[in-house]
Each structure stands twice: as C-alpha cells, then as structure tokens.
Amino acid sequence: MAEVSREIGVGQALLGRWVKQEREHNNSSGERTYAELEAENSRLKKELASIKLDNEFLSKASAFFAAKQHEKRNTN
C-alpha cells in the first residue's frame, strides 16, 4: 500500500480509506484477482494524469486572469 500511495501521489491513509470504501461498496472480502487490480491501477493512473493536466491548466488560467485583473486595476 505504501508503494502504491507513493506512485500515485496520495497519502497512505487516504489510499487506505479508498480501498476500504471500495471493499464496502463491492460488499466483498476485498479479494480481487491480480488482473483486476492491475486494470484498476492502470485506470487510476490515467485518471490521475488527466486530473494533473486539468489542475495545471486551471492554475495557469487562474494566474492569467489574476494578472489581467491586476492590469485592469492599475489602468483605472
């Protein structure tokens, strides 16, 4: 669990909560096949990459609009 949490960039406690929630959601003992775990891991890595891109875009957009607002205040 520690290795996976480092790989995807989240805290181990948070990952543990996600696993617990998923197990409860599936109402299972938590035993899944290696292939199922690999598929989910792959899906989560893609989702994380997409979220990181979205976050980067939003950060840049926020900085852009803040600069425009600052320019507007300085010209008035």
TAMO-V531876 format. One record per backbone hydrogen bond with DSSP energy under -1.0 kcal/mol. NH is the residue of the N-H (numbers start at 1). CO is the residue of the C=O. E is the energy in kcal/mol with one decimal. If there is no record, write none. Layout:
nh->NH co->CO e->E
nh->NH co->CO e->E
This chain:
nh->5 co->1 e->-2.5
nh->6 co->2 e->-1.9
nh->7 co->3 e->-2.3
nh->8 co->4 e->-2.3
nh->10 co->5 e->-2.1
nh->15 co->11 e->-2.4
nh->16 co->12 e->-2.4
nh->17 co->13 e->-2.2
nh->18 co->14 e->-2.4
nh->19 co->15 e->-2.5
nh->20 co->16 e->-2.5
nh->21 co->17 e->-2.9
nh->22 co->18 e->-2.6
nh->23 co->19 e->-2.6
nh->24 co->20 e->-2.6
nh->25 co->21 e->-2.8
nh->26 co->22 e->-2.5
nh->28 co->23 e->-1.7
nh->37 co->33 e->-2.2
nh->38 co->34 e->-2.7
nh->39 co->35 e->-2.4
nh->40 co->36 e->-2.4
nh->41 co->37 e->-2.7
nh->42 co->38 e->-2.5
nh->43 co->39 e->-2.4
nh->44 co->40 e->-2.8
nh->45 co->41 e->-2.3
nh->46 co->42 e->-2.1
nh->47 co->43 e->-2.5
nh->48 co->44 e->-2.7
nh->49 co->45 e->-2.3
nh->50 co->46 e->-2.2
nh->51 co->47 e->-2.4
nh->52 co->48 e->-2.6
nh->53 co->49 e->-2.0
nh->54 co->50 e->-2.4
nh->55 co->51 e->-2.8
nh->56 co->52 e->-2.4
nh->57 co->53 e->-2.5
nh->58 co->54 e->-2.8
nh->59 co->55 e->-2.3
nh->60 co->56 e->-2.2
nh->61 co->57 e->-2.8
nh->62 co->58 e->-2.5
nh->63 co->59 e->-2.2
nh->64 co->60 e->-2.4
nh->65 co->61 e->-2.6
nh->66 co->62 e->-2.3
nh->67 co->63 e->-2.3
nh->68 co->64 e->-2.3
nh->69 co->65 e->-2.4
nh->70 co->66 e->-2.3
nh->71 co->67 e->-2.6
nh->72 co->68 e->-2.4
nh->73 co->69 e->-2.1
nh->74 co->70 e->-2.0
nh->75 co->71 e->-1.5
